[in-house]
Structures are given as C-alpha cells and as structure tokens.
Amino acid sequence: MKKLMVVGLLLAFLLSGCGVPGGGAAGGGAAILYKAQEESETVKIGLNLELSGAVASYGNQERDGIMLATEEINKDGGINGKQIELVTKDNKSDTAEAASVASSLTTKEQVVVIVGPATSGASKAIIPNITKTQTPAITPSGTDDGITVLNGKVQEYIFRASFQDSFQGVILANYAYESLNAKKAVIIGDVSSDYAKGLTKSFKDTYQGEIVADEKFSQKDKDFKAILTKLKDKDFDFIYLPGYYEEAGLIIKQAREMGIKQPILGADGFSDEKLVTIAGAKNMNQIFYTSHFSEKAPGSDKVVQFINNFEAKYGKKPSAFNALAYDSIYMIKASLEGEAKMNSGVLTKNLSTLIDFEGVTGKMTMDKNHNPRKPAVVIGLEKGKQHSADVVEP
C-alpha cells in the first residue's frame, strides 16, 4: 500500500508539470525554456527550411522573404526593442531531417518560434517535437489540411500563413466550371504526396462537372507519355494537375508536344519560375493555378512597398513563397508587440487569436483551426508569362 501511495504521489507530481499555455502554467521544461527566451537579448526565430534537395527552390525563396522582413523590422527598432536573430537550418527536403531540425531549434537553440518547413509532409513531421517543447511554428506554405487538424483535433502549436488545400481545391473546381465554362475534367494526380492527395479530394468533392478520367503518378516520375496517350483522344475540357513544379513541368511539356491543347489547372505547387523552365515557355499556354500572391493582382500600399523593397534587394520580382514567408515574420511581430513577456507561450496564444492582420498576401484572421481566412489569386499564364490574376475571396 505504501508503495502504491508513493507511486501515486510521484505521478501526481509529474502530471502537475504538464500544463500548456492554453490551460494554465507551462510544464517545468517549458517554463525554463520560456524564462530563457524572456532573458535573451534577442528574439530568436528558427528557420526550418528546404535549402537543398528536391524542393530547395521553395525553401530558398522563403528564406529570401524572411531575410527582407527581418532587416526591415530590425532597422525599425526590432520587436519591443529587441532585434530579431535568425537561426537557419537546412532540412534537406527530408521529413525525418525536418523533425530533427525542429528538435535542435527548440531544445538546443531555444528559439521562440520556428518558421517553416515549406512543404506539407515536413510540416507535419515537426509537430511531435514542437508540441513536446510547447514552441509554436508557422509554415508559410504547408497547405495540407492535416497539418493543423489531425483526426479532428487542432494541433496547438502549428499555424500557417497560407490557405489550405481544401480551399484551393474548391477554388479551382469552381473556377474551371464557372469562369472557364469547363464541364469535363481529367485528373492527373500525384499519389506520393499528402499535398496532392488533399488537393485531389477537395477538387472531386466540389467539381460540378464530369470527371472523365483519373490518372496517377508519383514524384520522380519522368515519362508521362503512357498516361497522356490514354487521355489524348478522350472528350474533356481541361486537365486538373495537383502536384509540384518538377513533375508538373514535364507533364505540361509532354502534353503540349503531343498536341493536347486544353487548359491545365494546378495549385500553388506551380508557383515557381522553374515550372516554365522545365515545360518551356512556348508550351505554357492556358495554364492556371492558385497562388497566394501576384504583383499583377490589386494590392495595398504595403504590397507596392514590398515589391519595391524586394526588387531593390534581390533584383527580381517577388514570388508567392517570398511573400508568404515575409508575412510569417510580420505575423510574429504583430503577435508579440506590446507584450511584457516575449516567449513561446505568449506567442502561441496571440497567434491563435490574430485578427485582421494586414499582410502582403491579403488581410487575414486566424480561425479556430489555425488556418488564416484570406483571399486567393488565380493566375493565368500565356507563353510562360502572367496574363491574368483574379482575386477570389474566401
């Protein structure tokens, strides 16, 4: 009996230190971490980005946007008088490495928040480690619905600056049916990524027309002629192509070379200049995709200033990934400004209640599932150049 009492007391002691910011005092480990963050002379922000590997283009674009925002904020006095310090780590476009980087950033580096990863799979991989240390993370561009809500439960410490896949799928399905008057679709979907599978599901759930064919491919595939040959003689109005730019570029190139001229629709995975390089500008006609940002879309003075500052620093126009990462840093600033304590617990609470934040990717309010309500842009390409940019409100 005495042994049972001792065990019971020990369990009670251990459980008493497991609170979270939303439900009382932080646990012992988190409390120590938060105190270290408050005593730091800087606001340490960890970057967990794809700086090498298969989708390095996304991570490097996001780093550029982060660096611009950080320079602007630091030049303007920082956050509550503290300068932002970036701790940058490369997750190598690998989910296991992303989880390891998250562990290092939260325990060793003691960052207040993580920005990244850029992709959905890697973003989900970091959740156990950020939850363990009660450190928030913002993925600028991870769009899979399952990042923020898993099995019906909101993941307390992860947020996003982008809209989610279900929203993109709905937008594209309605845009095809209503704006393009396209009543018959074929799908060529990537079955190897959570990102593409989520896009496919939301499109199928929404599209009012007929789905003539549903073909599948995997990342790293190079030859799509067999799929395209099956589709070429079918009666359809457009191709829905959920996937990343590497395979999408090859599919577009091979489709156009085979004489398939129908419109091709995709999501924000198309949002990279390498898509045009891979497909060839002459093949990039009647291409439409959802994006979070376009310099051609109507914007505020803040958007104009962002574009000018980005061009001055990097000598090129900003992309959607640049803009989303830029907004991520300013979301952190907005959530910490005026707070006496600048730690992960305070930031988690304030990010979850962010209202009417004016970003360069639109005005956003964080919903109960940690997804921002914000507009989307549907970009149209002709000969590889932006031809149109239609803003679609949520």
Buried (B, 14 or more C-beta within 10 A) or exposed (E): EEEEEEEEEEEEEEEEEBBBBEEEBBBEBBBEBBEEBEEBEBBBBBBBBBBBEBBBBBBBBBBBBBBBBBEBBBEEEBBEEBBBBBBBBBBBBBBEBBBBBBBBBBBEBBBBBBBBBBBBBBBBBBBEBBBBBBBBBBBBBBBBBBBBBEEEEBBBBBBBBBBBBBBBBBBBBBBBBEEBEBBBBBBBBBEBBBBBBBBBBBBBEBBEBEBBBEBBBEBEBEEBEEBBEEBEEEEBBBBBBBBBBBBBBBBBBBBBEBEBEBBBBBBBBBBBBEBBEBBBEEBBBBBBBBBBBBBBBEBEEEBEEBBEBBEEBBEEBBBBBBBBBBBBBBBBBBBBEEBEEBBBBBBBBBBBEBEEBEBBBBBBEBBEBBBBBBBBBBBBBEEBEBBBBBEBEB
